[in-house]
Each structure stands twice: as structure tokens, then as C-alpha cells.
Amino acid sequence: MINDFIIDKQKLKQLAVIFNINEDSCKKLFDLYENSVSKSIREQYLAHIIRSLELSMRKMTGNKLFAINCVPMPKGSIIRNAQGRYNKGLCFIIYFNKDLPEYEKRNAIAHELGHLFMVAFANQQFGINRQLKKMYGDGNDMEPLASLFGVFVIAAKNQFYQNDALACKKKITAHGWNGLINDFMKLLNSP
């Protein structure tokens, strides 16, 4: 049933007819989508967590443009499998080893997000590190705390894909390709 959503030449022709779009224009738009947006989807590691943390950081810093970026690097260009750089109030950049297996990339990025969470967000919430000092002496040993945050992140992601996403998948795939098209036809005909 999942293959039902693979867009091929036949489906592009169908879409062109249904939405009253020139077939060549439909194909060009699909190619543009494939080569720009779709191509980068696999490279969006923990995007929902990153977006949530960005929103929290924007609120905390007052910088509406605060961003978190993940940059793949060759192993020789970075010291560890991943390392973060916090530009206070502006952005957080995570450099990660591009050659790691996919699940290790996610774990390494989650750990680095933990550093941002602890250094920037949690410290402010805890009142200039008082709580962290109780937990880890002078508060400088962030590695365990960053890993703890990483566990929280990966557990939430796994929970979503193990349980919540399956419920969505059943609803989505039950209607198949034609159900998807009908949903968008309803949008065209709505006020």
C-alpha cells in the first residue's frame, strides 16, 4: 500500500488532468520538487526536535531568527563524531561526521542538542547553574547531561515512529492514492 504513493509518469498524467494543469508543467514542477525539497528530506535529522528547541530559544533570546543548523563534515575535519558551536543568542551549529551510520548521526546530533539545551535554556531556567552545580559539582561536566537530553529526544522520536506514526499510517494508507487526491480536491472546492 505504501508504494501506492510513489509518483510515476502515470500518476503525473492523472494529476495534470485532475487539477487541470499542463502535463509538461506538472512534470517540471515534480522534478523541481524532487531535486530541491524531496532530496533533502533524508538529511533532516531530528527536525521536529530542532524546530521545537529553536522556538524555545527564539522566545528565550528574543531573537526571532535564532537557528539551529546541522552541517555534515568529513571525519578528519572535526574532533569528535559531532560537535556544537553556540553563538550566544544567534545560532547553534552542529558539525557531524557525515560517514556515521544514520542512527549514530541522530544520536550524536541529539547529544549536541543536549549541550545547547543545558548551556542556554536549562541554565537560565535553573537560575545561573545552581541546580547543575548540585548535580555535577561546578556544572562544567555537561557530557552526562547532554547525553541524558539525547536519550529523552531519541526516546520521544522512537515513541512517535513506533506508536503514533503507525496510527497515522493506517489512516493515511487506508484511503490510498485516490483518497489523497480526493482530500486535495476537497480543498479546491472549499470556501
ZAMARGU-4260 file (C-alpha; in steps of 0.2 Angstrom, whole numbers, plus 5000, padded with zeros to 4 digits):
<rodrens>
0) 5000/5000/5000 | 5015/5012/5003 | 5020/5010/4985 | 5003/5017/4981 | 5011/5034/4985
5) 5026/5033/4973 | 5023/5046/4960 | 5027/5040/4942 | 5023/5045/4925 | 5005/5038/4925
10) 5001/5047/4942 | 5008/5064/4935 | 4997/5062/4920 | 4982/5059/4931 | 4987/5074/4942
15) 4988/5085/4927 | 4970/5080/4921 | 4963/5081/4939 | 4970/5098/4943 | 4968/5105/4925
20) 4987/5108/4923 | 4998/5106/4908 | 5006/5089/4909 | 5023/5096/4905 | 5021/5109/4918
25) 5016/5096/4931 | 5031/5085/4927 | 5043/5101/4928 | 5035/5105/4945 | 5038/5087/4951
30) 5056/5087/4945 | 5059/5104/4954 | 5051/5097/4970 | 5061/5081/4969 | 5078/5089/4966
35) 5076/5103/4979 | 5064/5098/4993 | 5062/5079/4992 | 5081/5077/4990 | 5085/5085/5007
40) 5071/5076/5017 | 5083/5062/5022 | 5096/5074/5028 | 5084/5082/5041 | 5089/5074/5057
45) 5078/5076/5071 | 5069/5091/5063 | 5054/5091/5074 | 5066/5092/5090 | 5077/5105/5082
50) 5062/5116/5077 | 5054/5114/5095 | 5071/5119/5103 | 5073/5134/5090 | 5056/5141/5095
55) 5061/5139/5114 | 5077/5148/5110 | 5069/5162/5100 | 5057/5165/5114 | 5071/5165/5127
60) 5084/5175/5117 | 5071/5187/5110 | 5080/5184/5093 | 5066/5179/5081 | 5079/5172/5069
65) 5088/5160/5081 | 5093/5145/5070 | 5100/5128/5073 | 5109/5120/5058 | 5117/5103/5056
70) 5132/5103/5044 | 5139/5086/5038 | 5158/5086/5038 | 5172/5073/5034 | 5178/5064/5049
75) 5195/5072/5048 | 5188/5090/5049 | 5180/5088/5066 | 5187/5082/5083 | 5173/5070/5088
80) 5159/5062/5079 | 5149/5078/5082 | 5152/5095/5090 | 5142/5110/5093 | 5146/5128/5092
85) 5134/5140/5101 | 5134/5158/5095 | 5126/5166/5110 | 5108/5172/5106 | 5111/5170/5087
90) 5113/5152/5082 | 5119/5134/5086 | 5128/5124/5073 | 5131/5106/5074 | 5145/5099/5064
95) 5144/5080/5062 | 5153/5066/5054 | 5144/5063/5038 | 5151/5045/5037 | 5142/5039/5053
100) 5128/5026/5051 | 5111/5035/5051 | 5106/5030/5068 | 5123/5036/5075 | 5121/5053/5066
105) 5104/5055/5075 | 5112/5050/5092 | 5127/5062/5090 | 5115/5077/5085 | 5104/5073/5099
110) 5118/5074/5111 | 5124/5090/5104 | 5107/5097/5106 | 5108/5092/5124 | 5123/5104/5126
115) 5113/5119/5119 | 5098/5114/5130 | 5109/5113/5146 | 5120/5128/5142 | 5107/5140/5136
120) 5090/5135/5140 | 5091/5125/5156 | 5104/5136/5164 | 5093/5151/5163 | 5078/5141/5170
125) 5088/5134/5184 | 5095/5151/5189 | 5113/5153/5184 | 5118/5135/5186 | 5113/5132/5204
130) 5104/5116/5201 | 5118/5110/5189 | 5131/5113/5202 | 5122/5102/5214 | 5121/5088/5201
135) 5139/5090/5194 | 5150/5100/5205 | 5154/5116/5196 | 5142/5112/5182 | 5156/5111/5169
140) 5154/5092/5166 | 5140/5093/5153 | 5143/5077/5144 | 5131/5066/5155 | 5118/5080/5155
145) 5119/5081/5136 | 5118/5063/5134 | 5103/5062/5146 | 5094/5075/5135 | 5099/5065/5120
150) 5091/5050/5127 | 5075/5060/5130 | 5075/5066/5112 | 5078/5049/5104 | 5065/5040/5115
155) 5052/5053/5110 | 5056/5051/5092 | 5056/5032/5093 | 5039/5033/5103 | 5032/5043/5088
160) 5038/5031/5075 | 5034/5015/5085 | 5016/5020/5090 | 5009/5037/5085 | 5015/5036/5067
165) 5008/5019/5064 | 4991/5025/5069 | 4993/5039/5056 | 5000/5027/5043 | 4984/5016/5045
170) 4973/5031/5042 | 4983/5038/5028 | 4986/5022/5018 | 4968/5015/5021 | 4962/5028/5009
175) 4977/5026/4997 | 4982/5037/4982 | 4964/5041/4977 | 4960/5046/4995 | 4974/5058/4995
180) 4969/5065/4978 | 4951/5067/4985 | 4957/5076/5000 | 4965/5089/4989 | 4950/5090/4978
185) 4940/5095/4993 | 4952/5109/4997 | 4950/5116/4979 | 4931/5116/4982 | 4931/5123/4999
190) 4926/5141/5003
</rodrens>
